[in-house]
Amino acid sequence: MEYICPVLGEGDERDFIAIGQAENFKIAVFTNLDMYHEGCKYLEVTGYEPIKVSDELFKDLAKKDDEFTGIIVNIHNEKKIINKEELERL
């Protein structure tokens, strides 16, 4: 599955929107561009660019980063949390 993620920067220097603390964070993702725009308005963030990201990235992150705890899908309305363990099983 692919998600739309707001990012700052390019390549390996991309910064995603992280929710939580450095040692326990989730990444905000959106299911389509409309949800992305609504979510950015809800979060009151500007300057981010939308990129498509495969769930493979989050699976790898779940395996390699102890601080990463999952993703939050459509934070402005659905607020579906897919935790680290669920990502690893996808």
VMD Tcl script that draws the C-alpha trace (Angstrom):
set ca {
  {0.00 0.00 0.00}
  {1.13 3.55 -0.64}
  {0.56 6.58 1.53}
  {1.00 10.31 1.00}
  {3.42 11.80 3.51}
  {4.30 15.42 4.14}
  {8.08 15.86 4.07}
  {10.70 18.57 4.32}
  {14.00 18.08 2.53}
  {15.11 15.63 -0.13}
  {16.58 12.16 -0.44}
  {18.01 10.70 2.75}
  {17.58 14.07 4.46}
  {13.76 13.97 4.42}
  {11.92 14.86 7.59}
  {8.48 13.39 8.13}
  {5.84 14.71 10.54}
  {6.43 12.76 13.73}
  {3.89 12.69 16.55}
  {5.06 11.95 20.09}
  {8.50 12.04 21.66}
  {11.89 11.19 20.18}
  {11.94 7.84 21.99}
  {8.32 6.95 21.14}
  {6.97 8.42 17.90}
  {4.50 7.72 15.12}
  {4.55 9.19 11.60}
  {1.52 10.98 10.14}
  {0.41 9.55 6.76}
  {-2.56 10.16 4.48}
  {-4.48 7.94 2.08}
  {-4.81 10.47 -0.77}
  {-4.04 14.09 -1.70}
  {-7.38 15.42 -0.45}
  {-6.74 13.86 2.95}
  {-3.17 15.20 2.84}
  {-4.36 18.79 2.28}
  {-7.04 18.53 4.98}
  {-4.54 16.96 7.39}
  {-1.91 19.66 6.84}
  {-4.55 22.31 7.48}
  {-5.63 20.47 10.65}
  {-2.01 20.20 11.84}
  {-1.37 23.82 10.82}
  {1.81 22.93 8.92}
  {3.11 24.66 5.82}
  {6.12 24.21 3.59}
  {5.87 20.43 3.42}
  {5.76 18.59 0.11}
  {3.59 15.50 -0.47}
  {5.40 12.34 -1.52}
  {4.16 8.81 -2.10}
  {5.69 6.32 0.30}
  {5.26 2.56 0.22}
  {4.39 0.72 3.40}
  {7.68 -1.14 2.83}
  {9.51 1.91 4.19}
  {7.49 1.74 7.40}
  {8.00 -2.04 7.67}
  {11.76 -1.51 7.47}
  {11.59 1.34 9.96}
  {9.59 -0.85 12.35}
  {12.32 -3.50 12.24}
  {15.29 -1.14 12.51}
  {14.22 1.77 14.73}
  {13.31 1.00 18.34}
  {11.83 4.48 18.85}
  {9.40 4.22 15.91}
  {6.04 2.89 17.16}
  {3.81 3.08 14.07}
  {1.86 5.34 11.73}
  {-1.25 7.46 12.17}
  {-3.49 7.37 9.09}
  {-5.53 10.51 8.32}
  {-4.89 12.15 11.70}
  {-7.52 14.84 11.14}
  {-10.49 12.47 10.99}
  {-9.84 8.72 10.91}
  {-6.89 8.68 13.32}
  {-6.27 5.01 12.56}
  {-3.12 3.82 14.29}
  {-1.15 0.99 12.73}
  {1.37 -0.02 15.35}
  {4.86 -1.35 14.82}
  {3.86 -5.00 15.23}
  {1.06 -4.71 12.66}
  {3.43 -3.06 10.18}
  {5.92 -5.89 10.54}
  {3.15 -8.41 9.68}
  {2.02 -6.61 6.50}
}
mol new
graphics top color blue
foreach p $ca { graphics top sphere $p radius 0.5 }
foreach p [lrange $ca 0 end-1] q [lrange $ca 1 end] { graphics top cylinder $p $q radius 0.2 }
display resetview
